[in-house]
Amino acid sequence: RTGLDSRALLQGARIGEILTGGAFLGMLLLLSMGWSVTRPNLTKREEKTFWGALVLYLVFGVLHSLCETPSLCQGYQLAFYIVRIVITFGIIVAVNTNVERLRQGHILDLSRPDSPTVLFLKLKLFTNVRLVFFVCLVLPIVLMLIDLTVLSWDQQWVAVLLQEALFLGAYSILAQTVQEYITLMPAVVESAVEDDEGDG
């Protein structure tokens, strides 16, 4: 009625956004590092780096969302953006490294070479991870430009709707790719093993 948002509701929405964003970035980081795709486990150092980056992302994000002191808020916001940039850079480097290694037809972490079909499925997964990540990087900038140049103050809901719809599409593409990989991979690997035994 007054046009003011409930403070608790607004903070809850911000924290929810931080948690979902952290979970999504964490999943992208794990996939880009090849966890459960090119190798079953991460090294101890990689595990510590992953959990450290994720915890810092969540902590600084929540602190910034709950902050009420301007000077502290700027510090929390800066730290949050730095951690997010580091995670983003790590995802870009890791996914590109795995894509190039798969295109060369070998992965050093595996005890036996992959068949062409297995390589194709893994390449498709990494390619879609890179596509979704690129969309998530570019989308906020595009929506901000639309918000500033096209939409009026009473059309702000359109920007929110577009953002949620496009992110839902990106999540759906990634989820479908992962589901396809999980569904097809056991049968493909089993077939490859049978062919090897037949040749032997």
C-alpha positions as CSV (number, residue, x, y, z in Angstrom):
1,R,0.0,0.0,0.0
2,T,2.9,2.4,0.8
3,G,5.1,1.2,-2.1
4,L,7.8,0.1,0.4
5,D,9.2,-3.5,0.5
6,S,9.3,-5.4,3.7
7,R,13.0,-5.3,4.9
8,A,12.9,-9.0,6.1
9,L,11.4,-10.1,2.8
10,L,13.9,-8.2,0.8
11,Q,16.8,-9.6,2.7
12,G,15.4,-13.1,2.5
13,A,15.1,-12.7,-1.3
14,R,18.7,-11.5,-1.6
15,I,20.0,-14.4,0.6
16,G,18.0,-16.8,-1.5
17,E,19.5,-15.4,-4.7
18,I,23.0,-15.7,-3.2
19,L,22.4,-19.3,-2.2
20,T,21.0,-20.4,-5.5
21,G,23.7,-18.5,-7.4
22,G,26.4,-20.2,-5.2
23,A,24.9,-23.6,-5.8
24,F,24.8,-23.0,-9.6
25,L,28.4,-21.7,-9.8
26,G,29.5,-24.6,-7.6
27,M,27.9,-27.1,-10.0
28,L,29.5,-25.4,-13.0
29,L,32.9,-25.3,-11.3
30,L,32.7,-29.0,-10.5
31,L,31.6,-29.9,-14.0
32,S,34.3,-27.7,-15.6
33,M,37.0,-29.4,-13.5
34,G,35.9,-32.7,-14.9
35,W,34.4,-34.2,-11.7
36,S,32.5,-37.4,-12.5
37,V,33.1,-36.7,-16.2
38,T,36.8,-37.1,-16.9
39,R,37.8,-38.4,-13.5
40,P,35.9,-39.8,-10.5
41,N,37.4,-37.6,-7.8
42,L,39.2,-34.2,-7.3
43,T,42.6,-33.9,-5.7
44,K,42.8,-32.8,-2.1
45,R,44.1,-29.4,-3.2
46,E,41.2,-29.0,-5.7
47,E,38.7,-29.9,-3.0
48,K,40.1,-27.4,-0.6
49,T,40.1,-24.7,-3.3
50,F,36.6,-25.5,-4.3
51,W,35.1,-25.4,-0.8
52,G,37.2,-22.3,0.1
53,A,35.9,-20.4,-2.9
54,L,32.3,-21.5,-2.4
55,V,32.3,-20.6,1.3
56,L,33.8,-17.2,0.7
57,Y,31.3,-16.5,-2.0
58,L,28.4,-17.4,0.3
59,V,29.8,-15.6,3.4
60,F,30.5,-12.3,1.6
61,G,27.3,-12.5,-0.3
62,V,25.2,-13.0,2.9
63,L,27.1,-10.4,4.8
64,H,26.5,-7.9,2.0
65,S,22.8,-8.7,1.9
66,L,22.4,-8.2,5.7
67,C,24.7,-5.2,5.9
68,E,23.4,-1.9,7.1
69,T,26.6,0.1,7.5
70,P,27.6,1.8,4.2
71,S,31.3,1.5,4.7
72,L,31.1,-2.2,5.6
73,C,28.7,-2.9,2.8
74,Q,31.1,-1.5,0.2
75,G,33.8,-3.8,1.5
76,Y,31.6,-6.9,1.6
77,Q,30.4,-6.1,-1.9
78,L,33.9,-5.7,-3.3
79,A,35.1,-8.9,-1.6
80,F,32.0,-10.7,-3.0
81,Y,32.7,-9.5,-6.6
82,I,36.4,-10.4,-6.3
83,V,35.5,-14.0,-5.2
84,R,32.9,-14.3,-8.0
85,I,35.4,-13.1,-10.6
86,V,38.0,-15.6,-9.4
87,I,35.4,-18.5,-9.6
88,T,34.3,-17.3,-13.0
89,F,37.9,-17.2,-14.3
90,G,38.5,-20.7,-12.8
91,I,35.4,-22.1,-14.6
92,I,36.6,-20.6,-18.0
93,V,40.1,-22.0,-17.7
94,A,39.0,-25.4,-16.5
95,V,36.3,-26.0,-19.1
96,N,38.4,-24.8,-22.0
97,T,41.3,-27.0,-20.8
98,N,39.0,-30.1,-20.7
99,V,37.5,-29.3,-24.0
100,E,40.9,-29.1,-25.7
101,R,42.1,-32.3,-24.1
102,L,39.0,-34.1,-25.2
103,R,39.3,-32.8,-28.8
104,Q,42.8,-34.3,-28.8
105,G,41.2,-37.6,-28.0
106,H,42.9,-38.3,-24.6
107,I,42.5,-37.6,-20.9
108,L,45.5,-38.3,-18.8
109,D,43.4,-39.0,-15.7
110,L,41.8,-42.1,-17.2
111,S,43.4,-45.6,-17.1
112,R,42.1,-46.5,-20.5
113,P,41.3,-44.4,-23.6
114,D,37.7,-43.3,-24.3
115,S,35.8,-44.5,-27.3
116,P,34.7,-41.9,-29.9
117,T,31.1,-42.1,-28.6
118,V,32.2,-41.4,-25.0
119,L,34.4,-38.6,-26.2
120,F,31.4,-37.1,-28.1
121,L,29.2,-37.2,-25.0
122,K,31.8,-35.6,-22.8
123,L,32.5,-32.9,-25.4
124,K,28.8,-32.2,-25.7
125,L,28.5,-31.8,-21.9
126,F,31.5,-29.5,-21.6
127,T,30.3,-27.5,-24.7
128,N,26.9,-26.9,-23.2
129,V,28.4,-26.0,-19.8
130,R,30.5,-23.4,-21.6
131,L,27.4,-22.1,-23.6
132,V,25.3,-21.9,-20.4
133,F,28.1,-20.1,-18.6
134,F,28.5,-17.6,-21.4
135,V,24.8,-16.9,-21.4
136,C,24.8,-16.3,-17.6
137,L,27.7,-13.9,-18.1
138,V,26.3,-11.9,-21.0
139,L,22.6,-12.0,-19.9
140,P,22.8,-9.5,-17.0
141,I,24.5,-6.9,-19.2
142,V,21.9,-7.2,-22.0
143,L,19.0,-7.0,-19.5
144,M,20.6,-4.0,-17.8
145,L,20.8,-2.2,-21.2
146,I,17.2,-3.1,-22.0
147,D,16.1,-1.9,-18.5
148,L,17.9,1.5,-19.0
149,T,17.0,2.2,-22.6
150,V,13.6,0.5,-23.3
151,L,11.6,-0.1,-20.1
152,S,9.9,2.6,-18.0
153,W,9.6,2.5,-14.2
154,D,6.3,0.8,-14.3
155,Q,7.6,-1.9,-16.7
156,Q,10.4,-3.2,-14.3
157,W,8.5,-6.5,-14.0
158,V,9.3,-7.2,-17.6
159,A,13.1,-7.2,-16.9
160,V,12.6,-9.5,-14.0
161,L,10.4,-11.8,-16.1
162,L,13.0,-11.9,-18.9
163,Q,15.8,-12.6,-16.5
164,E,14.0,-15.5,-14.8
165,A,12.8,-16.9,-18.1
166,L,16.2,-16.9,-19.8
167,F,18.0,-18.3,-16.7
168,L,15.3,-21.0,-16.6
169,G,16.1,-21.8,-20.2
170,A,19.8,-22.0,-19.4
171,Y,19.3,-24.2,-16.4
172,S,17.0,-26.5,-18.5
173,I,19.6,-26.9,-21.2
174,L,22.3,-27.8,-18.7
175,A,19.9,-30.2,-16.8
176,Q,18.9,-32.0,-20.0
177,T,22.5,-32.4,-21.0
178,V,23.5,-33.8,-17.7
179,Q,20.5,-36.2,-17.7
180,E,21.4,-37.4,-21.2
181,Y,25.0,-37.9,-20.2
182,I,24.0,-39.9,-17.0
183,T,21.5,-42.0,-18.9
184,L,23.6,-42.8,-22.0
185,M,27.1,-43.1,-20.5
186,P,26.7,-46.5,-18.7
187,A,25.3,-48.2,-21.8
188,V,28.1,-46.7,-24.0
189,V,30.9,-47.7,-21.6
190,E,29.4,-51.2,-21.3
191,S,29.3,-51.6,-25.1
192,A,32.9,-50.4,-25.4
193,V,34.1,-52.9,-22.8
194,E,32.3,-55.7,-24.6
195,D,33.9,-54.7,-27.9
196,D,37.3,-54.7,-26.3
197,E,36.7,-58.1,-24.8
198,G,35.5,-59.4,-28.2
199,D,38.6,-58.1,-29.9
200,G,40.8,-59.7,-27.3
